[in-house]
């Protein structure tokens, strides 16, 4: 499918009245802020709780890996629910999993059950995957020319998640002695419940008969060079963000740095992940998604270079901040590329397939991160990150050389 044809197809997609569409964007941004605290709490505590409960220290990051598996396992079923019953049904099902995440994690900490904690993390991954589909829902509900901005506006809601999540951990982790983080997970469940009430007000069009028909065979969609590049860049951006963010709090812990420093570093990382979304949509509209993705890959590489330069608090924090901005440019840019590869009747299938591929690959990286950190240390984790970056740069360069720019007609 040519970029021009993709643009024409996207333009034919139904949009809600402007007022309803922008109201949805606001509600989805608020829900993103509240629900994003779920992921932040898990990344701040998962490896530390895993280190306390796991039968072997090599399994310390397994809960976070299970969290990512939950994200991968949920994307296609959530897409199927949205395809048949509408996006709001999928959103509320995912939010219910978010409430269960907090309740089961609390029980796991109280009972010192590592495997129950892993079950809670799986449900947390289900919740996180549904939350990430908010960006596509916002884009579907507005006029074509506003879609990159709607997509990035919802992602901007994550700025508050970067504040809520770490502060939730810092102010609740010692409230239920001797059960470290037990009160934190109870608070996380309450925040997920509030998010569900916000989502009840979202108004999105139900699937049409044309959408139910499914569109082109999936093989035709995945063979598009632009789709392949979008998936590769999305995979690498999210894989490396997860790869390094999973290892960083435990690496800081092993270096003797306080948990409060790890929490604050994670807070600035999550803010850096989402704050650029206030202008990422404008950058995509002006420069094109491939250039924004390329900038993100460069920033992720820079984060690894900073991490290799030292292991004090400043190095960890700057690594996490650069990683967050790089993820935003890479992931939001890759998501905008996905929008160019779909027809209106294919959108839920194409979007859920993209997220399945991104999170499925990320799950493998998450497993690898923990074992690599345990066996070889933080420096090796950073060096390994350059290999997938090189693959993403090569894919982006290939498409840039072989396909004209959608707006200018130039390569």
Order of alpha helices (4+ residues) and beta strands (2+ residues): alpha-alpha-alpha-alpha-alpha-alpha-alpha-alpha-alpha-alpha-alpha-alpha-alpha-alpha-alpha-alpha-alpha-alpha
